[in-house]
Amino acid sequence: MSIPYYRMRDHYYRMIGSKCEKCSAQYFPPVNICRRCKNTRLESVEMPRDGSILGYTLQKESVAGFEEQEPMVFGLIQLSNGVRVVAQIVDMPYESLKIGTKVTAVFRRVKADGSSGQIFYGYKFGPVRSGISKATTD
């Protein structure tokens, strides 16, 4: 497993952000200085898994290593705490997407390293399914 990926695995697996101890502003990815009040005392906090689509796009050509996933849909997701993240949208046909669609974080395979066979996992966003409140896996 690559060292940088291993060290950051909680951020990929659990969407760990930061929260200002002074003004309670939240950020993802984590920051070292609060953008709102400039405080340097921030704590790690797990981001909520639910949100809604603010915007989306279809990417037909990808970077090396992601060709088997083409085309990919990416969206700007506003989490329930107001934090915005850019993430891949899965399990929803592009034609069915609408601004405001409710989505939830899912834990999925991001890519596999061809030479070592190592599989990298991370979060993506998919449709909210009735009766499911936690992220699902493949």
Secondary structure, DSSP 8 states (H G I E B T S, - for coil): --HHHHHTHHHHHH-EEEEETTT--EESS--SS-TTT----EEEEE--SEEEEEEEEEE-S--TT-GGG-SEEEEEEEETTS-EEEEEE-SS-GGG--TT-EEEEEEEEEEE-TTT--EEEEEEEEE--TT--S--B-
